[in-house]
């Protein structure tokens, strides 16, 4: 199986940065895991690099400064938005760029979105409205863009600017099921739920420290999760934000990214500054554990990936293969991996939100 990966570089000062497109050749057959290779420290069987898998960079595009984040448009993966270490947001149509970067080093985005005065990370393409993008920034604002709008000299201004946060807005996410709703989180410890036409409808102090990430469940319109510098992941029901549904605790450092599985309603992943990527299964919340099992974490902690040697800054689920994840870290390593099938072989079931306590 061949999959595509979009990433950006964070090089040392003065070196050229790139937006990169990678092709990943995944093995077609299930990997047979040898139990004799069990790693007691990582709680994993097998190793890294042993599978018949190859990652190849097939395109490099010059980029101004570090790539804080890159996201492709769901309806057209050739259109890629990037966050720079400055204010502008860049849009690239990779079909209009050669496979090798211009030797001059000049960055030539197809569109420059100008509206933020400072850098940022948060970025979310609308899952249904092609070309609609939300971006969040250190300048405390959220900008809404329509890249199909009329640009002047390849420069576009936002169609709307949302205010309400009082500190860096770390992340923003469109609801995949309710087209008019998005969520935002920031260093003001606030989770805000907004509509595309008004200011925030709901605002709560959701954590004890800065909130770095937010993610809607792709199969349940009411459920979302937030990850914080307080080392926890919180589960919420939009119908009652006064009380969190559950707190996921196991990470030893701040939560940097969250993503629900696109294939399983109860599966959530989180990455952290502790160099771990945790897979959680909501259907196992409250299960009884032996004292030995409890030492490894709560029952809902399905799996811990410990292959990176530095903070895991971003990751994504494979949209076609249910248990394959690509993760990148500040050790400049990109890993494509899959947990052993015996770990998730227990049937996962949907749990009504009222049963999550």
Order of alpha helices (4+ residues) and beta strands (2+ residues): beta-beta-beta-beta-beta-beta-beta-beta-beta-beta-beta-beta-beta-beta-beta-beta-beta-beta-beta-beta-beta-beta-beta-alpha-beta-beta-beta-beta-alpha
